Amino acid sequence: MKSKLRDLKDNDIKNEVAKARKEIRNFRFQYATARSLENPKVIRNLKKRIARLLTISRERELGKNQKSDKKKK
């Protein structure tokens, strides 16, 4: 799964983050109203997925900045 995330393009990563945040919102709402979830770990897993995606995105940003800094020198 982690290697599949790294193969995604930047726009796809942003879309996945938005999708995961929407899912978390829905699960939190479901938990707040019914006080039960089929799988309570789903929120934790989605948070981890978002963190992975944002980490990959940030690594790419830093990689691009380092390449441009080397060209300037």
N, CA, C and O atoms as a GROMACS GRO file, in nm:
protein
  292
    1MET      N    1   0.081  -0.119   0.000
    1MET     CA    2   0.000   0.000   0.000
    1MET      C    3   0.086   0.126   0.000
    1MET      O    4   0.059   0.220  -0.074
    2LYS      N    5   0.190   0.127   0.082
    2LYS     CA    6   0.274   0.245   0.090
    2LYS      C    7   0.344   0.274  -0.041
    2LYS      O    8   0.358   0.390  -0.080
    3SER      N    9   0.387   0.169  -0.110
    3SER     CA   10   0.455   0.190  -0.237
    3SER      C   11   0.358   0.241  -0.343
    3SER      O   12   0.397   0.316  -0.433
    4LYS      N   13   0.232   0.202  -0.333
    4LYS     CA   14   0.131   0.251  -0.426
    4LYS      C   15   0.108   0.400  -0.406
    4LYS      O   16   0.083   0.473  -0.502
    5LEU      N   17   0.116   0.445  -0.283
    5LEU     CA   18   0.096   0.586  -0.255
    5LEU      C   19   0.207   0.670  -0.316
    5LEU      O   20   0.183   0.780  -0.365
    6ARG      N   21   0.328   0.618  -0.315
    6ARG     CA   22   0.440   0.692  -0.372
    6ARG      C   23   0.432   0.702  -0.524
    6ARG      O   24   0.493   0.790  -0.583
    7ASP      N   25   0.358   0.612  -0.587
    7ASP     CA   26   0.343   0.615  -0.731
    7ASP      C   27   0.240   0.717  -0.778
    7ASP      O   28   0.232   0.747  -0.898
    8LEU      N   29   0.161   0.771  -0.685
    8LEU     CA   30   0.059   0.868  -0.722
    8LEU      C   31   0.121   1.002  -0.762
    8LEU      O   32   0.228   1.039  -0.715
    9LYS      N   33   0.051   1.072  -0.849
    9LYS     CA   34   0.096   1.205  -0.890
    9LYS      C   35   0.050   1.306  -0.785
    9LYS      O   36  -0.031   1.274  -0.698
   10ASP      N   37   0.102   1.428  -0.793
   10ASP     CA   38   0.073   1.531  -0.693
   10ASP      C   39  -0.077   1.561  -0.683
   10ASP      O   40  -0.131   1.572  -0.573
   11ASN      N   41  -0.143   1.574  -0.797
   11ASN     CA   42  -0.286   1.602  -0.795
   11ASN      C   43  -0.365   1.487  -0.734
   11ASN      O   44  -0.462   1.508  -0.662
   12ASP      N   45  -0.322   1.365  -0.765
   12ASP     CA   46  -0.390   1.248  -0.708
   12ASP      C   47  -0.373   1.243  -0.557
   12ASP      O   48  -0.466   1.204  -0.485
   13ILE      N   49  -0.256   1.283  -0.508
   13ILE     CA   50  -0.232   1.285  -0.364
   13ILE      C   51  -0.326   1.386  -0.298
   13ILE      O   52  -0.384   1.357  -0.193
   14LYS      N   53  -0.339   1.504  -0.358
   14LYS     CA   54  -0.428   1.605  -0.301
   14LYS      C   55  -0.572   1.555  -0.300
   14LYS      O   56  -0.645   1.578  -0.204
   15ASN      N   57  -0.613   1.486  -0.405
   15ASN     CA   58  -0.749   1.432  -0.411
   15ASN      C   59  -0.770   1.324  -0.305
   15ASN      O   60  -0.876   1.318  -0.243
   16GLU      N   61  -0.670   1.240  -0.286
   16GLU     CA   62  -0.680   1.134  -0.184
   16GLU      C   63  -0.688   1.193  -0.044
   16GLU      O   64  -0.763   1.143   0.040
   17VAL      N   65  -0.612   1.298  -0.018
   17VAL     CA   66  -0.617   1.363   0.113
   17VAL      C   67  -0.756   1.421   0.137
   17VAL      O   68  -0.812   1.405   0.245
   18ALA      N   69  -0.810   1.488   0.037
   18ALA     CA   70  -0.944   1.546   0.051
   18ALA      C   71  -1.048   1.437   0.072
   18ALA      O   72  -1.140   1.453   0.154
   19LYS      N   73  -1.035   1.328   0.000
   19LYS     CA   74  -1.128   1.216   0.013
   19LYS      C   75  -1.121   1.154   0.153
   19LYS      O   76  -1.224   1.125   0.213
   20ALA      N   77  -1.000   1.135   0.203
   20ALA     CA   78  -0.982   1.077   0.336
   20ALA      C   79  -1.035   1.170   0.445
   20ALA      O   80  -1.096   1.124   0.542
   21ARG      N   81  -1.014   1.300   0.429
   21ARG     CA   82  -1.066   1.395   0.528
   21ARG      C   83  -1.218   1.394   0.529
   21ARG      O   84  -1.280   1.405   0.635
   22LYS      N   85  -1.278   1.380   0.412
   22LYS     CA   86  -1.424   1.373   0.404
   22LYS      C   87  -1.475   1.246   0.472
   22LYS      O   88  -1.576   1.248   0.542
   23GLU      N   89  -1.405   1.136   0.451
   23GLU     CA   90  -1.443   1.010   0.516
   23GLU      C   91  -1.433   1.020   0.668
   23GLU      O   92  -1.521   0.973   0.739
   24ILE      N   93  -1.326   1.082   0.717
   24ILE     CA   94  -1.310   1.100   0.861
   24ILE      C   95  -1.426   1.183   0.916
   24ILE      O   96  -1.483   1.151   1.020
   25ARG      N   97  -1.459   1.290   0.845
   25ARG     CA   98  -1.570   1.374   0.889
   25ARG      C   99  -1.699   1.293   0.900
   25ARG      O  100  -1.773   1.306   0.997
   26ASN      N  101  -1.724   1.210   0.800
   26ASN     CA  102  -1.845   1.127   0.801
   26ASN      C  103  -1.844   1.027   0.916
   26ASN      O  104  -1.945   1.008   0.983
   27PHE      N  105  -1.730   0.963   0.939
   27PHE     CA  106  -1.721   0.865   1.048
   27PHE      C  107  -1.733   0.933   1.184
   27PHE      O  108  -1.795   0.878   1.275
   28ARG      N  109  -1.676   1.051   1.200
   28ARG     CA  110  -1.688   1.123   1.327
   28ARG      C  111  -1.833   1.163   1.350
   28ARG      O  112  -1.883   1.154   1.463
   29PHE      N  113  -1.900   1.208   1.246
   29PHE     CA  114  -2.041   1.243   1.259
   29PHE      C  115  -2.124   1.120   1.296
   29PHE      O  116  -2.211   1.126   1.382
   30GLN      N  117  -2.094   1.010   1.230
   30GLN     CA  118  -2.164   0.885   1.259
   30GLN      C  119  -2.141   0.843   1.405
   30GLN      O  120  -2.234   0.799   1.472
   31TYR      N  121  -2.019   0.857   1.452
   31TYR     CA  122  -1.987   0.820   1.589
   31TYR      C  123  -2.056   0.914   1.688
   31TYR      O  124  -2.103   0.870   1.793
   32ALA      N  125  -2.062   1.043   1.654
   32ALA     CA  126  -2.123   1.140   1.745
   32ALA      C  127  -2.273   1.119   1.757
   32ALA      O  128  -2.330   1.140   1.864
   33THR      N  129  -2.336   1.078   1.650
   33THR     CA  130  -2.482   1.061   1.656
   33THR      C  131  -2.522   0.926   1.712
   33THR      O  132  -2.616   0.918   1.792
   34ALA      N  133  -2.455   0.821   1.673
   34ALA     CA  134  -2.496   0.686   1.715
   34ALA      C  135  -2.409   0.630   1.827
   34ALA      O  136  -2.446   0.531   1.890
   35ARG      N  137  -2.296   0.692   1.852
   35ARG     CA  138  -2.201   0.646   1.954
   35ARG      C  139  -2.151   0.504   1.928
   35ARG      O  140  -2.115   0.431   2.021
   36SER      N  141  -2.149   0.466   1.801
   36SER     CA  142  -2.092   0.336   1.769
   36SER      C  143  -2.046   0.334   1.623
   36SER      O  144  -2.106   0.397   1.536
   37LEU      N  145  -1.940   0.261   1.601
   37LEU     CA  146  -1.887   0.238   1.467
   37LEU      C  147  -1.864   0.088   1.454
   37LEU      O  148  -1.836   0.019   1.552
   38GLU      N  149  -1.875   0.038   1.332
   38GLU     CA  150  -1.847  -0.104   1.312
   38GLU      C  151  -1.701  -0.134   1.343
   38GLU      O  152  -1.669  -0.232   1.409
   39ASN      N  153  -1.614  -0.047   1.295
   39ASN     CA  154  -1.471  -0.063   1.318
   39ASN      C  155  -1.416   0.070   1.370
   39ASN      O  156  -1.394   0.161   1.289
   40PRO      N  157  -1.395   0.084   1.499
   40PRO     CA  158  -1.350   0.212   1.554
   40PRO      C  159  -1.209   0.252   1.511
   40PRO      O  160  -1.171   0.369   1.523
   41LYS      N  161  -1.132   0.158   1.462
   41LYS     CA  162  -0.996   0.190   1.419
   41LYS      C  163  -0.993   0.258   1.282
   41LYS      O  164  -0.887   0.303   1.238
   42VAL      N  165  -1.105   0.266   1.216
   42VAL     CA  166  -1.108   0.323   1.082
   42VAL      C  167  -1.066   0.470   1.084
   42VAL      O  168  -1.000   0.516   0.990
   43ILE      N  169  -1.103   0.543   1.187
   43ILE     CA  170  -1.063   0.684   1.196
   43ILE      C  171  -0.912   0.694   1.213
   43ILE      O  172  -0.847   0.777   1.149
   44ARG      N  173  -0.856   0.612   1.299
   44ARG     CA  174  -0.711   0.612   1.320
   44ARG      C  175  -0.637   0.576   1.191
   44ARG      O  176  -0.536   0.638   1.158
   45ASN      N  177  -0.687   0.478   1.119
   45ASN     CA  178  -0.623   0.436   0.994
   45ASN      C  179  -0.630   0.546   0.888
   45ASN      O  180  -0.535   0.566   0.813
   46LEU      N  181  -0.741   0.616   0.883
   46LEU     CA  182  -0.753   0.727   0.788
   46LEU      C  183  -0.658   0.841   0.823
   46LEU      O  184  -0.601   0.904   0.734
   47LYS      N  185  -0.642   0.869   0.952
   47LYS     CA  186  -0.547   0.971   0.995
   47LYS      C  187  -0.405   0.936   0.952
   47LYS      O  188  -0.329   1.022   0.907
   48LYS      N  189  -0.370   0.809   0.967
   48LYS     CA  190  -0.237   0.763   0.928
   48LYS      C  191  -0.219   0.774   0.777
   48LYS      O  192  -0.111   0.810   0.729
   49ARG      N  193  -0.324   0.742   0.703
   49ARG     CA  194  -0.318   0.753   0.557
   49ARG      C  195  -0.295   0.898   0.515
   49ARG      O  196  -0.214   0.927   0.427
   50ILE      N  197  -0.368   0.989   0.579
   50ILE     CA  198  -0.350   1.132   0.548
   50ILE      C  199  -0.207   1.175   0.580
   50ILE      O  200  -0.145   1.247   0.503
   51ALA      N  201  -0.155   1.131   0.693
   51ALA     CA  202  -0.018   1.167   0.732
   51ALA      C  203   0.082   1.114   0.631
   51ALA      O  204   0.177   1.184   0.595
   52ARG      N  205   0.063   0.992   0.584
   52ARG     CA  206   0.153   0.935   0.483
   52ARG      C  207   0.149   1.017   0.354
   52ARG      O  208   0.253   1.049   0.296
   53LEU      N  209   0.028   1.051   0.312
   53LEU     CA  210   0.014   1.127   0.187
   53LEU      C  211   0.076   1.265   0.200
   53LEU      O  212   0.145   1.311   0.108
   54LEU      N  213   0.054   1.332   0.312
   54LEU     CA  214   0.112   1.464   0.331
   54LEU      C  215   0.264   1.457   0.342
   54LEU      O  216   0.334   1.548   0.298
   55THR      N  217   0.315   1.351   0.400
   55THR     CA  218   0.460   1.332   0.409
   55THR      C  219   0.520   1.315   0.271
   55THR      O  220   0.624   1.375   0.240
   56ILE      N  221   0.457   1.235   0.188
   56ILE     CA  222   0.505   1.215   0.051
   56ILE      C  223   0.503   1.346  -0.025
   56ILE      O  224   0.597   1.378  -0.097
   57SER      N  225   0.396   1.421  -0.009
   57SER     CA  226   0.383   1.550  -0.076
   57SER      C  227   0.494   1.645  -0.032
   57SER      O  228   0.555   1.714  -0.114
   58ARG      N  229   0.520   1.650   0.097
   58ARG     CA  230   0.624   1.739   0.150
   58ARG      C  231   0.763   1.696   0.104
   58ARG      O  232   0.847   1.781   0.074
   59GLU      N  233   0.787   1.567   0.100
   59GLU     CA  234   0.917   1.518   0.052
   59GLU      C  235   0.940   1.561  -0.092
   59GLU      O  236   1.052   1.598  -0.129
   60ARG      N  237   0.836   1.556  -0.173
   60ARG     CA  238   0.849   1.598  -0.313
   60ARG      C  239   0.877   1.747  -0.322
   60ARG      O  240   0.958   1.790  -0.404
   61GLU      N  241   0.809   1.827  -0.238
   61GLU     CA  242   0.834   1.971  -0.238
   61GLU      C  243   0.978   2.001  -0.202
   61GLU      O  244   1.044   2.082  -0.267
   62LEU      N  245   1.028   1.935  -0.099
   62LEU     CA  246   1.166   1.958  -0.056
   62LEU      C  247   1.264   1.911  -0.162
   62LEU      O  248   1.368   1.974  -0.183
   63GLY      N  249   1.232   1.802  -0.228
   63GLY     CA  250   1.318   1.751  -0.334
   63GLY      C  251   1.327   1.848  -0.450
   63GLY      O  252   1.434   1.866  -0.508
   64LYS      N  253   1.216   1.910  -0.485
   64LYS     CA  254   1.216   2.008  -0.593
   64LYS      C  255   1.294   2.132  -0.554
   64LYS      O  256   1.366   2.189  -0.636
   65ASN      N  257   1.280   2.174  -0.429
   65ASN     CA  258   1.352   2.292  -0.382
   65ASN      C  259   1.502   2.267  -0.379
   65ASN      O  260   1.580   2.357  -0.412
   66GLN      N  261   1.544   2.149  -0.340
   66GLN     CA  262   1.687   2.118  -0.336
   66GLN      C  263   1.745   2.116  -0.476
   66GLN      O  264   1.857   2.161  -0.496
   67LYS      N  265   1.670   2.065  -0.572
   67LYS     CA  266   1.718   2.063  -0.709
   67LYS      C  267   1.732   2.204  -0.764
   67LYS      O  268   1.829   2.234  -0.834
   68SER      N  269   1.637   2.291  -0.734
   68SER     CA  270   1.643   2.427  -0.784
   68SER      C  271   1.755   2.506  -0.714
   68SER      O  272   1.816   2.593  -0.775
   69ASP      N  273   1.780   2.476  -0.585
   69ASP     CA  274   1.889   2.542  -0.514
   69ASP      C  275   2.025   2.504  -0.572
   69ASP      O  276   2.115   2.587  -0.578
   70LYS      N  277   2.039   2.380  -0.613
   70LYS     CA  278   2.166   2.335  -0.672
   70LYS      C  279   2.190   2.400  -0.807
   70LYS      O  280   2.304   2.429  -0.844
   71LYS      N  281   2.082   2.424  -0.882
   71LYS     CA  282   2.096   2.489  -1.014
   71LYS      C  283   2.138   2.634  -0.999
   71LYS      O  284   2.210   2.685  -1.084
   72LYS      N  285   2.094   2.702  -0.893
   72LYS     CA  286   2.126   2.842  -0.871
   72LYS      C  287   2.273   2.863  -0.839
   72LYS      O  288   2.330   2.967  -0.873
   73LYS      N  289   2.334   2.765  -0.773
   73LYS     CA  290   2.474   2.779  -0.729
   73LYS      C  291   2.570   2.761  -0.840
   73LYS      O  292   2.691   2.769  -0.819
   0.00000   0.00000   0.00000
